[in-house]
Amino acid sequence: MARRTISVIMNGVTGRMGYRQHLVRSILAIREQGGVVLDDGDVLWPEPVLVGRDETRVRAIAERHGLERWTTSLAEALADPEAEVYFDAQVTQAREKALRAAIEAGKHIYTEKPTAESLDAALGLARLAREAGVCNGAVQDKLFLPGLMKLKRLVDSGFFGRILSVRGEFGYWVFEGHWQQAQRPSWNYRAEDGGGMVLDMFPHWRYVLDHIIAPVRSVYAHTTTHIPERVDEQGRAYPATADDAAYGIFELEGGIVAQINSSWAVRVDRDELVEFQVDGTEGSAVAGLRNCRFQHRAATPKPVWNPDLPATEAFREQWQTVPDNADFDNGFKTQWELFLRHVATGSEYHWDLLEGAKGVQLAELGLRSAREGRRLDVPELEIR
Ligand SMILES: NC(=O)c1ccc[n+]([C@@H]2O[C@H](COP(=O)([O-])OP(=O)(O)OC[C@H]3O[C@@H](n4cnc5c(N)ncnc54)[C@H](O)[C@@H]3O)[C@@H](O)[C@H]2O)c1
């Protein structure tokens, strides 16, 4: 059993996602479990090379986790021929330039979403990666969440019959910053810095709908900025120029209607921070991050509308729970393992930069739909 080291440049590890989900919960967790065991018994061992702008912060992370390789120079990291993979979790605006440089340096690419700020740029990156012949992947972590994997299990089993509709609720209250600190970075609320709900969440809704329910064919979105002023990390008030809520209606192949509310100005009255209710002719389900409940047509109650009487049934108690039937790992880590395996062995991998570009396409069309107040078709995407 040979151990094969795969060196991964990780840019943006001082950020929320780069540090917690990608470094600690994915790459370091893979090392703690002893690497990724390949089909031939060899073990793939990821060796992170941390990249960040602030020397003190990158060094501190490296020391905290006993990592030896770090730098503040992306060019220096990319110049190392031993480094095979470049990963990007920087702010969205900084991404395109860094990904281009990494592809040009011949690195395999793995990146957070959105893969770029515009569809042209996202498709350009997908094309560049294809021409360079490098492996490439975009984070689509929600597909690997236990709740959504259980939902997919129901879809694949034919449980729903004909799927009619999807209702998604996503969001929570993000503090404005004056009397309690905001729990998300301030750039998220500034359009000029790549922020906004649509750019952040529509890329997720695209792959969730495409891969679990059916391909997205049109979008109508209403966006708004509910909280017009927020307070940043330095305690300074700033105008929130980006949308902090988006109310979207998506038509999917086969006439399925998906409606998803996304908001950072809503208080949670749900079991989980995101929930999707799927209704079909044969049954319905409600999936969250971890759990999935379902109700078959044979167990469907027949309520009668009568506001004069108190509710006669405990509707939420009439659902069953989809069992785990498997060990579910962290979704980010699962996708990292698939990507590293793909790079090392050429195994199948579907979630590439073209898939990432589809997310940017939906975000771009969603914003345009909101500006123009009309429904827009979502054309097939290909790399020309
Ligand atoms: N997959 C998901 O569920 C998910 C969730 C949240 C965010 N994201 C994506 O991850 C990326 C990072 O988001 P985050 O919430 O970790 O942000 P963050 O602000 O916490 O981190 C951003 C990182 O980018 C670095 N950076 C590089 N250039 C910068 C610049 N010019 N200005 C400011 N910072 C710069 C920062 O130092 C930091 O390391 C975004 O593209 C975001 O869309 C994905």
The ligand as an SDF file (V2000), in Angstrom:
LIG
                    3D

 44 48  0  0  0  0  0  0  0  0999 V2000
  -20.5080   26.5780   -0.5120 N   0  0  0  0  0  0  0  0  0  0  0  0
  -21.0940   27.3340    0.3940 C   0  0  0  0  0  0  0  0  0  0  0  0
  -22.0400   26.9180    1.0510 O   0  0  0  0  0  0  0  0  0  0  0  0
  -20.6060   28.7320    0.6470 C   0  0  0  0  0  0  0  0  0  0  0  0
  -21.0430   29.4170    1.7810 C   0  0  0  0  0  0  0  0  0  0  0  0
  -20.5520   30.7020    2.0160 C   0  0  0  0  0  0  0  0  0  0  0  0
  -19.6820   31.2830    1.1120 C   0  0  0  0  0  0  0  0  0  0  0  0
  -19.2980   30.6120   -0.0090 N   0  0  0  0  0  0  0  0  0  0  0  0
  -18.3580   31.2210   -0.9750 C   0  0  0  0  0  0  0  0  0  0  0  0
  -17.0440   31.1630   -0.4310 O   0  0  0  0  0  0  0  0  0  0  0  0
  -16.3130   32.3350   -0.7700 C   0  0  0  0  0  0  0  0  0  0  0  0
  -15.7440   32.9490    0.5090 C   0  0  0  0  0  0  0  0  0  0  0  0
  -16.8010   33.3320    1.3520 O   0  0  0  0  0  0  0  0  0  0  0  0
  -16.5990   33.5330    2.9260 P   0  0  0  0  0  0  0  0  0  0  0  0
  -17.9430   33.6640    3.4930 O   0  0  0  0  0  0  0  0  0  0  0  0
  -15.6490   32.5150    3.4300 O   0  0  0  0  0  0  0  0  0  0  0  0
  -15.8980   34.9720    2.9210 O   0  0  0  0  0  0  0  0  0  0  0  0
  -14.8100   35.5650    3.9590 P   0  0  0  0  0  0  0  0  0  0  0  0
  -14.9240   37.0460    3.7960 O   0  0  0  0  0  0  0  0  0  0  0  0
  -14.9610   34.9810    5.3010 O   0  0  0  0  0  0  0  0  0  0  0  0
  -13.4100   35.0710    3.3640 O   0  0  0  0  0  0  0  0  0  0  0  0
  -12.8810   35.6020    2.1710 C   0  0  0  0  0  0  0  0  0  0  0  0
  -11.4310   35.1930    1.9880 C   0  0  0  0  0  0  0  0  0  0  0  0
  -10.9520   35.8410    0.7940 O   0  0  0  0  0  0  0  0  0  0  0  0
   -9.7480   36.5630    1.1210 C   0  0  0  0  0  0  0  0  0  0  0  0
   -9.6070   37.6970    0.1710 N   0  0  0  0  0  0  0  0  0  0  0  0
   -8.8910   37.6560   -0.9550 C   0  0  0  0  0  0  0  0  0  0  0  0
   -8.9650   38.8150   -1.6090 N   0  0  0  0  0  0  0  0  0  0  0  0
   -9.7340   39.6230   -0.9090 C   0  0  0  0  0  0  0  0  0  0  0  0
  -10.1590   40.9480   -1.0870 C   0  0  0  0  0  0  0  0  0  0  0  0
   -9.8050   41.6470   -2.1650 N   0  0  0  0  0  0  0  0  0  0  0  0
  -10.9630   41.4650   -0.1410 N   0  0  0  0  0  0  0  0  0  0  0  0
  -11.3320   40.7400    0.9300 C   0  0  0  0  0  0  0  0  0  0  0  0
  -10.9510   39.4440    1.1350 N   0  0  0  0  0  0  0  0  0  0  0  0
  -10.1500   38.9020    0.2240 C   0  0  0  0  0  0  0  0  0  0  0  0
   -9.8830   36.9070    2.5770 C   0  0  0  0  0  0  0  0  0  0  0  0
   -8.6180   37.1700    3.1560 O   0  0  0  0  0  0  0  0  0  0  0  0
  -10.5020   35.6260    3.1240 C   0  0  0  0  0  0  0  0  0  0  0  0
   -9.5220   34.6300    3.2930 O   0  0  0  0  0  0  0  0  0  0  0  0
  -17.2810   33.2320   -1.5380 C   0  0  0  0  0  0  0  0  0  0  0  0
  -17.0390   33.1220   -2.9200 O   0  0  0  0  0  0  0  0  0  0  0  0
  -18.6440   32.6860   -1.2070 C   0  0  0  0  0  0  0  0  0  0  0  0
  -19.5740   32.8440   -2.2800 O   0  0  0  0  0  0  0  0  0  0  0  0
  -19.7340   29.3500   -0.2260 C   0  0  0  0  0  0  0  0  0  0  0  0
  1  2  1  0
  2  3  2  0
  2  4  1  0
  4  5  1  0
  4 44  2  0
  5  6  2  0
  6  7  1  0
  7  8  2  0
  8  9  1  0
  8 44  1  0
  9 10  1  0
  9 42  1  0
 10 11  1  0
 11 12  1  0
 11 40  1  0
 12 13  1  0
 13 14  1  0
 14 15  2  0
 14 16  1  0
 14 17  1  0
 17 18  1  0
 18 19  2  0
 18 20  1  0
 18 21  1  0
 21 22  1  0
 22 23  1  0
 23 24  1  0
 23 38  1  0
 24 25  1  0
 25 26  1  0
 25 36  1  0
 26 27  1  0
 26 35  1  0
 27 28  2  0
 28 29  1  0
 29 30  1  0
 29 35  2  0
 30 31  1  0
 30 32  2  0
 32 33  1  0
 33 34  2  0
 34 35  1  0
 36 37  1  0
 36 38  1  0
 38 39  1  0
 40 41  1  0
 40 42  1  0
 42 43  1  0
M  CHG  2   8   1  16  -1
M  END
$$$$
